[in-house]
Amino acid sequence: MGCITKHYLNEFSVLGVWKIEEDLKTLFDMVIMDNGDKKKYKGFASTSRKLEFLSVRALLAELLGKEARIVYNKNNKPFLKDGSRFISISHSYKLTAILLSTNEKVGIDLEYMSTNIGAIAFKFINRKEKITKVPENRKYHLYLHWCAKEALYKICDKEGISIRKNITIEPFEVRDSGEIKGKVKTDKINDSFDLYYTRYNNYAIVWTKKNYEKV
């Protein structure tokens, strides 16, 4: 199917989502890879991982043009090779998302809501956070918390952040789309963030962007 949304959040930022319905050969023929990309691609054993990798390149080309290139640091965090924009990437099952901004740091996470996330909620929900007791909304609410925390983890670009202890999501009403407030507090970071979320079929998607100094 390819790019299913190309949403300009403002004049500086764009969010794109790709739905993977192509086979490996079709997607491979859609992208141009340099030697670094080819080496990384060959290192993936599974077809699903290769499809994810190619879909990221195809979506980036859709957003910025085929000359755009992604490089990674030692922690496998992605950057644009030309340094023109901040970038955050997420993929789960059949969806790939990229968030780009010329002047703000960014973080995005999407998850296919397949597992019984309630069974592992204790690993990422802290005592300050509130989860709805409405049965039909609980699973989605937990996934939104998880995605929001992952997005904040990415935007802060810090090793050693505890998803449960250092990131707190303020109470919010569960809707198909909306806003979330989140806080990150460590020895080096003490900041609040605005996050935005939406639901696409059985996926939860959360993103955030902020112009702040790296500490």
VENJOPE-V568333 format. One record per pair of residues at least 4 apart in sequence whose ideal C-beta (glycine too) atoms are under 7 Angstrom apart, sorted by sequence separation. I is the first residue (numbers start at 1). GAP is how many residues later the second one is. D is the distance in Angstrom with one decimal. If there is no record, write none. Layout:
# VENJOPE-V568333
I,GAP,D ; I,GAP,D
This chain:
# VENJOPE-V568333
9,4,4.2 ; 22,4,4.0 ; 24,4,5.9 ; 25,4,6.3 ; 26,4,6.8 ; 33,4,3.5 ; 35,4,6.3 ; 36,4,6.5 ; 37,4,6.0 ; 38,4,6.4 ; 39,4,6.8 ; 46,4,7.0 ; 47,4,6.2 ; 48,4,6.6 ; 49,4,6.4 ; 50,4,6.3 ; 51,4,6.1 ; 52,4,6.7 ; 54,4,6.1 ; 55,4,6.1 ; 56,4,6.2 ; 57,4,6.4 ; 58,4,6.6 ; 59,4,6.4 ; 60,4,5.9 ; 61,4,6.3 ; 64,4,3.9 ; 72,4,5.1 ; 73,4,5.0 ; 80,4,5.7 ; 91,4,6.6 ; 117,4,6.4 ; 121,4,4.8 ; 125,4,5.2 ; 134,4,6.5 ; 137,4,5.5 ; 138,4,6.4 ; 139,4,6.5 ; 140,4,6.4 ; 141,4,6.7 ; 142,4,6.5 ; 143,4,6.1 ; 144,4,6.0 ; 145,4,6.4 ; 146,4,6.4 ; 147,4,6.3 ; 148,4,6.5 ; 149,4,6.2 ; 150,4,6.5 ; 151,4,6.4 ; 152,4,6.2 ; 162,4,4.6 ; 163,4,5.7 ; 185,4,6.7 ; 199,4,6.9 ; 9,5,6.8 ; 22,5,4.3 ; 33,5,5.0 ; 44,5,4.2 ; 61,5,4.5 ; 72,5,6.5 ; 80,5,5.5 ; 91,5,4.2 ; 101,5,5.1 ; 132,5,4.9 ; 156,5,6.3 ; 161,5,4.9 ; 184,5,5.1 ; 185,5,5.1 ; 199,5,6.2 ; 200,5,6.3 ; 8,6,5.1 ; 9,6,6.1 ; 44,6,4.9 ; 72,6,5.7 ; 73,6,6.8 ; 125,6,6.6 ; 132,6,5.7 ; 161,6,6.8 ; 172,6,6.7 ; 7,7,6.8 ; 61,7,6.6 ; 80,7,5.5 ; 90,7,4.9 ; 99,7,4.5 ; 131,7,6.4 ; 184,7,5.6 ; 197,7,6.9 ; 198,7,5.3 ; 6,8,6.6 ; 7,8,4.7 ; 33,8,6.5 ; 60,8,5.0 ; 70,8,5.1 ; 71,8,5.4 ; 79,8,6.6 ; 153,8,5.6 ; 172,8,5.2 ; 197,8,6.5 ; 41,9,6.4 ; 44,9,6.3 ; 78,9,5.6 ; 89,9,5.4 ; 99,9,4.2 ; 132,9,4.9 ; 183,9,5.1 ; 197,9,4.5 ; 6,10,5.1 ; 60,10,6.6 ; 70,10,6.5 ; 71,10,5.0 ; 131,10,5.4 ; 153,10,6.4 ; 5,11,6.6 ; 70,11,7.0 ; 78,11,5.5 ; 87,11,6.6 ; 88,11,4.7 ; 97,11,5.5 ; 131,11,6.1 ; 169,11,6.1 ; 170,11,4.2 ; 181,11,6.6 ; 182,11,4.9 ; 195,11,5.6 ; 196,11,5.8 ; 5,12,4.7 ; 41,12,5.7 ; 68,12,6.5 ; 69,12,4.0 ; 170,12,6.9 ; 195,12,6.9 ; 3,13,6.0 ; 4,13,5.4 ; 87,13,5.5 ; 97,13,5.1 ; 169,13,5.1 ; 181,13,6.6 ; 182,13,5.5 ; 195,13,4.3 ; 4,14,7.0 ; 86,14,7.0 ; 149,14,4.9 ; 153,14,6.9 ; 168,14,6.9 ; 194,14,6.6 ; 3,15,5.4 ; 4,15,4.9 ; 85,15,4.6 ; 86,15,5.0 ; 95,15,5.8 ; 152,15,5.3 ; 167,15,6.5 ; 168,15,4.9 ; 179,15,6.4 ; 180,15,4.2 ; 193,15,5.1 ; 2,16,6.2 ; 85,16,6.0 ; 129,16,6.7 ; 179,16,6.9 ; 85,17,5.2 ; 167,17,5.4 ; 179,17,5.7 ; 180,17,6.0 ; 193,17,5.8 ; 1,18,4.3 ; 84,18,6.8 ; 86,18,6.5 ; 88,18,4.5 ; 90,18,5.1 ; 92,18,5.3 ; 149,18,4.7 ; 166,18,6.1 ; 86,19,5.2 ; 87,19,6.9 ; 88,19,5.0 ; 90,19,4.8 ; 92,19,5.0 ; 93,19,3.8 ; 166,19,5.9 ; 178,19,6.0 ; 1,20,4.4 ; 37,20,6.8 ; 86,20,5.0 ; 88,20,4.6 ; 90,20,4.8 ; 92,20,4.5 ; 118,20,6.8 ; 125,20,6.3 ; 149,20,6.8 ; 166,20,5.0 ; 177,20,6.5 ; 118,21,6.8 ; 121,21,5.6 ; 124,21,6.9 ; 148,21,5.2 ; 177,21,4.2 ; 191,21,6.6 ; 117,22,6.2 ; 124,22,5.9 ; 176,22,6.8 ; 177,22,6.9 ; 24,23,5.9 ; 31,23,5.7 ; 176,23,4.9 ; 27,24,6.3 ; 33,24,6.7 ; 118,24,6.2 ; 145,24,5.3 ; 117,25,4.7 ; 124,25,6.1 ; 161,25,6.1 ; 24,26,6.1 ; 28,26,6.0 ; 31,26,4.2 ; 113,26,6.2 ; 117,26,6.0 ; 180,26,7.0 ; 189,26,6.2 ; 24,27,6.3 ; 27,27,4.3 ; 31,27,5.3 ; 113,27,6.6 ; 188,27,5.5 ; 27,28,6.5 ; 30,28,5.0 ; 156,28,5.6 ; 117,29,6.8 ; 31,30,6.5 ; 113,30,5.1 ; 152,30,5.3 ; 158,30,7.0 ; 20,31,5.4 ; 27,31,6.3 ; 158,31,6.6 ; 111,32,5.4 ; 148,32,5.4 ; 152,32,5.5 ; 56,33,5.8 ; 141,33,4.9 ; 156,33,5.9 ; 32,34,5.3 ; 140,34,6.2 ; 148,34,5.6 ; 20,35,5.0 ; 34,35,6.4 ; 63,35,6.3 ; 111,35,6.5 ; 55,36,6.9 ; 111,36,5.6 ; 18,37,4.9 ; 59,37,5.7 ; 63,37,6.2 ; 110,37,6.6 ; 137,37,4.6 ; 60,38,6.1 ; 109,38,4.2 ; 126,38,5.2 ; 52,39,4.7 ; 59,39,5.3 ; 124,39,4.8 ; 125,39,6.8 ; 126,39,6.6 ; 129,39,6.2 ; 18,40,6.3 ; 56,40,5.7 ; 124,40,5.0 ; 128,40,5.2 ; 129,40,5.6 ; 18,41,4.1 ; 55,41,4.2 ; 109,41,3.7 ; 123,41,6.4 ; 130,41,4.4 ; 152,41,5.9 ; 56,42,6.9 ; 109,42,4.7 ; 126,42,6.2 ; 132,42,5.6 ; 16,43,5.2 ; 108,43,5.7 ; 52,44,6.3 ; 107,44,3.9 ; 151,44,6.2 ; 107,45,6.1 ; 16,46,6.3 ; 16,47,4.8 ; 107,47,3.7 ; 148,47,5.2 ; 107,48,3.3 ; 14,49,5.9 ; 106,49,6.3 ; 105,50,5.1 ; 144,53,5.5 ; 155,53,5.7 ; 151,55,5.1 ; 155,55,6.7 ; 3,56,6.2 ; 6,56,6.9 ; 151,56,5.9 ; 152,56,6.4 ; 6,57,6.6 ; 147,57,5.2 ; 151,57,5.0 ; 147,58,6.8 ; 148,58,4.7 ; 3,59,4.6 ; 140,59,6.8 ; 147,59,3.8 ; 144,60,5.4 ; 143,61,4.0 ; 144,62,6.2 ; 140,64,6.4 ; 88,66,5.3 ; 20,74,4.8 ; 19,75,5.9 ; 19,76,6.0 ; 20,76,6.6 ; 17,78,6.1 ; 18,78,4.5 ; 17,80,4.9 ; 77,80,6.6 ; 16,81,6.9 ; 15,82,6.9 ; 16,82,5.1 ; 15,84,5.0 ; 75,84,6.8 ; 14,86,5.3 ; 13,87,6.6 ; 13,88,4.0 ; 12,89,5.4 ; 113,89,5.2 ; 12,90,4.7 ; 112,90,6.1 ; 113,90,6.9 ; 12,91,4.9 ; 13,91,6.4 ; 112,91,5.6 ; 113,91,6.0 ; 12,92,6.6 ; 111,92,6.7 ; 110,93,5.5 ; 111,93,5.3 ; 110,94,6.7 ; 110,95,4.3 ; 109,97,5.7 ; 108,99,4.1 ; 107,100,6.8 ; 107,101,5.1 ; 106,103,4.7 ; 105,104,6.8 ; 104,105,4.3 ; 105,105,5.9 ; 104,106,5.8 ; 104,107,4.7 ; 105,107,6.7 ; 95,108,5.7 ; 97,108,6.5 ; 99,108,5.3 ; 101,108,5.5 ; 103,108,6.0 ; 92,111,6.9 ; 15,192,6.3 ; 13,196,5.8
